[in-house]
Amino acid sequence: MKWSIQIGRILGIPIKLHITFLIILFLFIYYFAAISFKVGGLVLGFNALDTSFDLKLLYSTIASILFFSTILLHELSHSYIARSNGINIQSITLYIFGGVAQMEEIPRNPKIELKMTAAGPGISLFIGILTYILYDFFGPVHLEGANFYFGEISPNVIQMDPMNALLITLGIISFYNIFLGIFNLLPAFPMDGGRILRAFLAMWLPYLEATKTAVAIGKTFALLMGLIGLLPPVNPFLVLIAFFVYFGAQGEERETYFAVSLEGIKVSDVMTPTPNLVYIPPDCTISQLVEVMFRFKHMGYPVQEDLSGPPLGIITFHDVRKVREELHDTVKVKEVMSKDIISVEPGINAYHALQIIAKNQIGRLLVIQDNKIKGIITMKDIMRKMEFMNMYPNSQ
């Protein structure tokens, strides 16, 4: 992910933070410090504590980090079930709307998908109920004159002591985990409820048809949510969630279409093999490279001394554009080529190659085995293969 940073590994899975997550984290920290609401017996937010705003920010930071750690646990529960069923997890990334566990493949077995998907909301609800039990056992927060079940609490009316701060933290973790657990069960992609619905439908329907049906239900749900959000008084947050759900459903349908269309197709079935591969020697000038690009009409080429030699790098039109035109006759390919080669092996699934191309925002991958180039595969190659397979489904 171009806008993600890796902060560590859990169970061998890379944990990443997207830049949008950092934005929502800081917003939550300020929000929990600046407000206090009563919801039932819970007090949410530290503004009612009788202390300085700096200390409220400190407590809010702790509560926010703990809460977002539970979102990570939500994603880890998905990943644990997936890995126990032989599905590799490439990474977990936390975004503004929550976490995403990046899997190498979508589980086709509806029972496995059902168990894997239900684990997330299950752990969220478990954490929410457990922290509520702790809140109820040690609390509640003593609040003079607050004889209401829902509403904003005035600033600085709760005695400042560590136990009250702990109870408010437990209340935040409890309320928002129960809320997210229930929200995630809504039958719409990209929430877990959409995948649970698909898993049930896939027990009777073909997988792609089950996905399309679940997507249609999710889109309808999103449209209704958006219409409700536009009714006076307008709720922009609900409208934003509706957009998120609608386009998330579209993305899930597209991803499933790719996965199903490329099922059983290997990189070796799609790639341009070595005998037909055009390569560029490292001492070739940029002018000579441009001539090759015009002749063969490809935007990227492997760099190697000869077809039997090891790959030295890859050169693309993007690299050429970095060189001033008056230097094209003197600058050599080896001076501007990319030595950081992103490659795949010929035996992997073409869908996985497509994921790597999309993830790295590149147009092609070198196919390498035993440090030798076996071919090259591009996005166009994969799309062409998909189109052919859909036109002639009985052909290989």
LUMKEVO-517285 format. One record per residue (C-alpha): residue in three letters; x, y, z. Coordinates in steps of 0.1 Angstrom, whole numbers, plus 5000, padded with zeros to 4 digits. Example, Ala and Ser with C-alpha at 12.3 -4.5 7.8 and 13.67 -1.06 7.14 Angstrom:
REM residues 2
ala512349555078ser513749895071
This chain:
REM residues 396
met500050005000lys501550334989trp500050525018ser500550265045ile503350205071gln504049875087ile504249895125gly504949525133arg503849165129ile501348955149leu501148585142gly503548655114ile501048885097pro502349235088ile500249505106lys499949835087leu498450175094his496950365064ile497350745066thr493550785068phe493650575100leu495950825117ile493451105108ile490550925124leu492650825155phe493451195162leu489851285156phe488651025181ile491251145207tyr489951495205tyr486351385204phe486551165235ala488351445254ala485851725243ile482551555249ser480751345275phe477451165268lys475350935289val473950635271gly471950415294gly474250355324leu477450435304val479450755304leu481150815271gly483851075269phe486151255294asn484851605292ala482751565323leu485751475344asp486751765368thr490351805356ser492451985330phe491951945293asp495451805289leu494751525313lys491451455295leu493451435263leu495851185279tyr492950955291ser491250995257thr494550885239ile494750575261ala491050495255ser491350555217ile494350325213leu492750055234phe489550085213phe491350065180ser493349775193thr490049585196ile489449665159leu492749495152leu491649195173his488549185151glu490649155120leu493048905136ser490048685144his489148675107ser492848595099tyr493148325125ile490248125111ala491348185075arg494948065082ser493547755101asn491847665069gly494847715047ile494248065035asn497348285035ile496948645050gln499248895033ser498649175057ile496149365079thr495749735073leu493749975095tyr491850245075ile489550535084phe486550305083gly488150005100gly490449725092val491049505062ala492649155062gln494249115028met493848755017glu495548574988glu492248424978ile488548444987pro487348125004arg484947934981asn483647695007pro480547875022lys481047705056ile484647835059glu483648185048leu480748185073lys483048085102met485748325091thr483448615086ala481348565118ala484448555139gly484948935135pro481549055148gly481648775173ile484948895189ser483649255188leu480449165206phe482448945231ile484749235240gly481749475242ile479849245266leu482949155287thr483849525292tyr480249605301ile480249335327leu483549485341tyr481949835340asp478849715358phe480849525384phe483249815393gly480950105385pro478950275374val480350625373his478650825400leu476851125384glu474951365406gly471651495392ala471951305358asn468551135360phe468351065322tyr469350775300phe470650965269gly472151305266glu475151535269ile476751575303ser478051915314pro481851965317asn483751905350val480851745370ile482451405377gln484951375404met488451325391asp489850985402pro491550705383met488550465389asn486150705371ala488650745342leu488950365340leu485150325340ile484750575312thr487350385292leu485550055298gly482250225287ile483850355255ile485250015246ser482049845255phe479650075237tyr481550105204asn482449735202ile478749645206phe477849905181leu480449795155gly479549425161ile475949495153phe476749735124asn479049485109leu476249225108leu474149445084pro473649235052ala475649465029phe479249455015pro481849545026met480549475061asp480849125075gly477149085072gly477349095034arg479848815034ile477748615059leu474748665036arg476748545006ala477948235025phe474348135032leu473348204996ala476348004983met475047695000trp472347684973leu473647914944pro476847924924tyr479348144941leu479348434916glu475448434915ala475448434953thr477748734953lys475648924928thr472548864948ala474248974981val475649284963ala472149374950ile470749354985gly473649554999lys473249824972thr469449844980phe470249885016ala472850155009leu470350354987leu467750335015met470350445041gly471350735018leu467650845013ile467150835051gly470251045056leu469051305032leu465651355050pro465551665072pro467551705093val470151595069asn472651345084pro475851375063phe477551085083leu474750845073val475050965036leu478750905037ile478250555051ala475750485023phe478350584997phe480950365014val478550065014tyr477350114978phe480850134963gly482249874986ala479549634973gln480649714937gly484249644946glu483349314961glu481349214930arg484249304907glu486849124929thr484748814929tyr484248824892phe488048844887ala488648554911val485948324896ser486948404860leu490648334867glu490048014887gly492447744877ile494447984854lys498147994861val500548274852ser502248034828asp498948014809val498748394804met502348524802thr504448604771pro507048334773thr510848384770pro511248294733asn508848564724leu510048814750val511649144739tyr514449234764ile516749544766pro520549514771pro521749734800asp524149934778cys521350034754thr520750404752ile517450574759ser517150664722gln517550304712leu515050204739val512450454725glu512850294690val512049954705met509050094723phe507750244690arg508449914671phe506849674696lys504349914712his505049794748met505650034777gly507949814797tyr510749564792pro513049344812val516749434813gln519249154808glu522449074789asp520748794769leu517748574772ser519548314792gly521048564817pro519648674850pro517348974853leu519149294860gly516049524862ile513049654844ile512749974823thr509450144816phe508250454798his507850614832asp511650584836val512250724802arg510251044810lys512651124838val515551174813arg515751504794glu515351454757glu518751604749leu520451324770his518651034753asp521650954731thr524150934760val522150804790lys522150424792val519250204803lys521250064833glu521450414847val517750474850met516250124851ser514450004883lys516549734901asp513649664925ile512049384905ile508549284914ser508048934901val505948614903glu506648244896pro504948074866gly503047834887ile501048074908asn497448174901ala496848454876tyr494448614900his497248644926ala499348814899leu496549054892gln496349144929ile500149214929ile499849434899ala496849634914lys498549654948asn501749794934gln500050014908ile502249874880gly501449754845arg503449434843leu505349164863leu508448964854val507948594857ile511048454873gln512048104883asp515547994896asn516748354889lys515948324852ile513248514834lys510548274821gly508348544807ile506348864814ile502748914823thr500749234820met497349364831lys496249344794asp497248984792ile495048894822met492149094810arg492448944775lys492448594790met489348664811glu487548794781phe488448484761met487448244789asn484048414793met483448394755tyr484548034753pro484047884788asn484747524777ser488147624763gln491347614783
